[in-house]
Amino acid sequence: LLDPGERARCETQVPKLLDLAIASVVKRVGPPGGALEDLPDYRSHAVYLGQLNLALGAYALVRDDPRYVAVHRRLSDVLHEALAKAGGRPLDSYPDDSWPFDTIPVLASLRLYDAKTGRPRSEEAVRRHLAWIRDAATHKEWGLPYSRLSSVHGGEVGPRGCDLSFRLCLLPHLDPAYAGELYGRYPKQFWLAKGILAGFAEWPGGATGREDTDSGP
């Protein structure tokens, strides 16, 4: 978008990646007849559908590609419907699991779809979810979102670096002021300076915590 000279390369290369992503999502989510444009609902798969819809929305800013219009429209519709039913609470990341972060890419993807259609349909969903994060899913002392709240697996997991870093990449597109607030608080608990090395820790103060496939350094 910033370099018009890159447009031709983007239009050639990005569809190759989108096609691979779509095939992966179809395999995991199992839409009727293998067609994502026929999805009846989001099937509790906010991670797969949200990330794909975010990629489709970004590509739609570059090119109005007819190959992806129907899929982009259907994913946006089912995710919007799911958010309306959730009433501000996060969507299921996967069936029976929910990490609040995973609703943020969904919201960002709907903002991109709004930009495409010219209808600000997602505004209420963004407002209600961010209000829910502030009210029900934020560490009271640090003012940072919890990384997990789960009635299925019990309890909560406190703020976490991988969540916050990716969240802060997307939040400015949803609520710049709130993003600024969180970024002001983030270093107070997570920034580490160790001689020539410095960065954001995965756990507050660099504590050792549970490691999984999302873990940062």
C-alpha positions as CSV (number, residue, x, y, z in Angstrom):
1,L,0.0,0.0,0.0
2,L,2.9,2.4,0.7
3,D,4.9,1.3,-2.3
4,P,2.9,1.1,-5.6
5,G,5.9,-0.8,-7.1
6,E,5.1,-3.7,-4.9
7,R,1.5,-4.1,-6.0
8,A,2.2,-6.4,-9.0
9,R,4.3,-8.8,-6.8
10,C,1.7,-8.7,-4.1
11,E,-1.1,-9.6,-6.5
12,T,1.0,-12.6,-7.8
13,Q,2.3,-14.0,-4.5
14,V,-0.4,-13.3,-1.9
15,P,-3.1,-15.5,-3.5
16,K,-0.7,-18.5,-3.4
17,L,-0.5,-18.0,0.4
18,L,-4.3,-17.4,0.7
19,D,-5.0,-20.6,-1.2
20,L,-2.8,-22.6,1.2
21,A,-4.4,-20.9,4.2
22,I,-7.9,-21.6,2.9
23,A,-7.1,-25.3,2.4
24,S,-5.8,-25.5,5.9
25,V,-8.9,-23.8,7.4
26,V,-11.3,-26.0,5.4
27,K,-9.5,-29.1,6.7
28,R,-9.8,-27.9,10.3
29,V,-13.2,-26.3,10.3
30,G,-15.0,-28.7,8.0
31,P,-17.5,-26.5,6.2
32,P,-20.4,-28.1,4.2
33,G,-19.0,-29.5,1.0
34,G,-15.6,-28.1,1.8
35,A,-16.9,-24.5,0.9
36,L,-16.2,-21.8,3.5
37,E,-18.7,-19.6,1.7
38,D,-21.4,-22.1,2.9
39,L,-20.5,-22.0,6.6
40,P,-23.7,-21.9,8.7
41,D,-21.9,-20.4,11.7
42,Y,-18.3,-19.9,13.0
43,R,-18.2,-23.4,14.5
44,S,-16.3,-22.2,17.6
45,H,-13.2,-21.6,15.5
46,A,-12.3,-18.0,16.0
47,V,-8.6,-18.6,15.5
48,Y,-8.7,-20.2,12.1
49,L,-11.6,-18.1,10.7
50,G,-10.4,-14.8,12.3
51,Q,-6.9,-15.0,11.1
52,L,-7.9,-16.0,7.6
53,N,-10.5,-13.2,7.5
54,L,-7.8,-10.8,8.6
55,A,-5.6,-11.9,5.7
56,L,-8.4,-11.7,3.2
57,G,-9.3,-8.2,4.5
58,A,-5.7,-7.0,4.1
59,Y,-5.5,-8.4,0.6
60,A,-8.8,-6.7,-0.3
61,L,-7.2,-3.3,0.3
62,V,-4.7,-4.1,-2.5
63,R,-6.9,-5.9,-5.0
64,D,-10.6,-6.5,-5.4
65,D,-10.0,-10.2,-6.3
66,P,-13.2,-12.0,-7.3
67,R,-11.8,-15.4,-6.2
68,Y,-12.1,-14.4,-2.6
69,V,-15.2,-12.1,-2.4
70,A,-17.7,-14.8,-1.4
71,V,-15.5,-16.4,1.3
72,H,-14.5,-13.0,2.7
73,R,-18.2,-12.0,2.8
74,R,-19.3,-15.2,4.5
75,L,-16.6,-15.3,7.1
76,S,-17.3,-11.6,8.0
77,D,-21.0,-12.4,8.3
78,V,-20.7,-15.5,10.5
79,L,-18.1,-13.8,12.8
80,H,-20.2,-10.7,13.1
81,E,-23.2,-12.8,14.0
82,A,-21.2,-14.7,16.6
83,L,-20.0,-11.5,18.2
84,A,-23.5,-10.2,18.4
85,K,-24.6,-13.3,20.2
86,A,-21.6,-13.2,22.5
87,G,-22.7,-9.8,23.8
88,G,-19.1,-8.6,24.3
89,R,-17.6,-11.8,25.6
90,P,-14.8,-13.4,23.6
91,L,-15.5,-16.0,21.0
92,D,-14.4,-19.6,21.3
93,S,-10.8,-19.8,20.0
94,Y,-11.4,-23.5,19.4
95,P,-14.3,-25.7,20.5
96,D,-14.3,-25.7,24.3
97,D,-11.4,-23.3,24.6
98,S,-11.3,-19.5,24.8
99,W,-8.4,-17.0,25.0
100,P,-9.6,-13.4,25.0
101,F,-6.8,-12.3,22.6
102,D,-8.2,-14.4,19.8
103,T,-11.3,-12.2,19.4
104,I,-9.0,-9.2,18.6
105,P,-7.9,-10.4,15.1
106,V,-11.6,-11.2,14.5
107,L,-12.5,-7.6,15.3
108,A,-9.7,-6.2,13.2
109,S,-10.8,-8.4,10.3
110,L,-14.3,-6.9,10.6
111,R,-13.0,-3.4,10.6
112,L,-11.2,-4.2,7.4
113,Y,-14.4,-5.6,5.9
114,D,-16.2,-2.4,7.0
115,A,-13.6,-0.4,5.1
116,K,-14.3,-2.5,2.0
117,T,-18.1,-2.2,2.2
118,G,-18.3,1.4,3.5
119,R,-20.7,0.2,6.3
120,P,-19.4,0.6,9.9
121,R,-21.2,-2.6,11.0
122,S,-18.5,-3.7,13.6
123,E,-18.5,-0.6,15.7
124,E,-20.8,-1.9,18.4
125,A,-19.0,-5.3,18.6
126,V,-15.6,-3.5,19.0
127,R,-17.0,-1.3,21.7
128,R,-18.7,-4.1,23.7
129,H,-15.7,-6.4,23.6
130,L,-13.2,-3.9,24.7
131,A,-15.5,-2.8,27.5
132,W,-15.8,-6.4,28.6
133,I,-12.0,-6.7,28.6
134,R,-11.7,-3.6,30.8
135,D,-14.4,-4.7,33.2
136,A,-14.1,-8.5,33.4
137,A,-10.7,-9.6,32.1
138,T,-8.1,-7.1,33.3
139,H,-5.6,-7.6,36.1
140,K,-6.7,-5.1,38.6
141,E,-3.2,-4.1,39.9
142,W,-1.3,-4.0,36.5
143,G,-4.2,-2.9,34.3
144,L,-3.3,-5.5,31.7
145,P,-5.6,-8.1,30.1
146,Y,-5.6,-11.6,31.4
147,S,-4.3,-14.1,28.8
148,R,-6.9,-16.7,29.6
149,L,-10.3,-17.1,31.2
150,S,-11.9,-20.5,30.9
151,S,-15.0,-22.0,32.5
152,V,-14.1,-25.3,30.8
153,H,-10.6,-25.6,32.2
154,G,-11.1,-23.5,35.2
155,G,-9.6,-20.3,36.6
156,E,-7.6,-17.7,34.8
157,V,-4.1,-17.1,33.5
158,G,-2.5,-13.7,34.1
159,P,-1.2,-11.2,31.5
160,R,1.3,-12.8,29.1
161,G,3.9,-11.4,26.7
162,C,2.9,-13.3,23.6
163,D,-0.7,-12.1,24.1
164,L,0.1,-8.5,24.8
165,S,2.7,-8.0,22.1
166,F,0.4,-9.3,19.3
167,R,-2.6,-7.6,20.9
168,L,-0.8,-4.2,20.8
169,C,0.0,-4.7,17.0
170,L,-3.8,-4.8,16.3
171,L,-5.4,-2.6,19.0
172,P,-4.4,0.7,17.4
173,H,-6.7,-0.2,14.5
174,L,-9.6,-0.7,17.0
175,D,-9.0,1.8,19.8
176,P,-5.8,3.9,19.6
177,A,-6.3,5.5,23.0
178,Y,-6.7,2.2,24.7
179,A,-3.7,0.7,22.9
180,G,-1.7,3.7,24.2
181,E,-2.8,3.0,27.7
182,L,-1.8,-0.7,27.6
183,Y,1.5,0.1,26.0
184,G,2.3,2.5,28.8
185,R,1.6,-0.2,31.4
186,Y,3.2,-3.1,29.5
187,P,6.9,-2.3,30.1
188,K,6.4,-1.7,33.8
189,Q,5.8,-5.5,34.3
190,F,7.4,-7.1,31.2
191,W,10.4,-5.1,30.0
192,L,13.7,-6.7,30.8
193,A,17.2,-5.2,30.2
194,K,20.1,-7.6,30.6
195,G,23.3,-5.9,29.5
196,I,23.3,-6.0,25.7
197,L,20.0,-7.8,25.5
198,A,16.6,-6.2,26.2
199,G,13.0,-7.1,25.4
200,F,9.6,-8.0,26.6
201,A,9.4,-11.2,28.7
202,E,6.8,-13.9,28.3
203,W,5.8,-13.7,32.0
204,P,5.9,-10.7,34.4
205,G,9.3,-9.8,35.6
206,G,10.8,-12.6,33.5
207,A,9.4,-15.3,35.8
208,T,9.5,-18.9,34.6
209,G,6.0,-20.1,33.5
210,R,4.3,-22.7,31.5
211,E,5.7,-23.0,27.9
212,D,3.5,-23.8,24.9
213,T,3.4,-23.2,21.2
214,D,2.5,-19.5,21.7
215,S,5.4,-18.7,24.0
216,G,7.6,-15.8,23.3
217,P,11.3,-15.7,24.4
